[in-house]
Amino acid sequence: MHALIAEDPDQGVCMGWLHSSLQCAVGDEPGYVRLYGLYVPPEFRRMGVARALVDELFARVPDREVVLSAWNRELYKVWLKLGFTYVPEFGEVSGDCGYYGDMVRPPVEATS
């Protein structure tokens, strides 16, 4: 488990945190990063803290898929804004989003 913490250096307070874990490759399946939690206290929301934490995670693991379970329907649009895409369930019409489940940020392709 890894944690990223956003701190206000002037006030010495935590502005938010992110917990993730590297999931090792199994068989032919590649490894990925599981995002377990992202929290920003109400007084620090709409200040770019969540974006900064997620961007830092992406920067640290650019070649890995980042997966999260977006069960909280209120945060679904936030995850989309932060760069995640919805993974449709088997048989679900793309764009339907009746099921709020897994979301991913694919690995970034290396450029030369």
Secondary structure, DSSP 8 states (H G I E B T S, - for coil): -EEEEEEETTTTEEEEEEEEEEE--BTTB--EEEEEEEE--GGGTTTTHHHHHHHHHHHH-TTSEEEEE---GGGHHHHHHTT-EE---TT--TT---S--EEEE-------
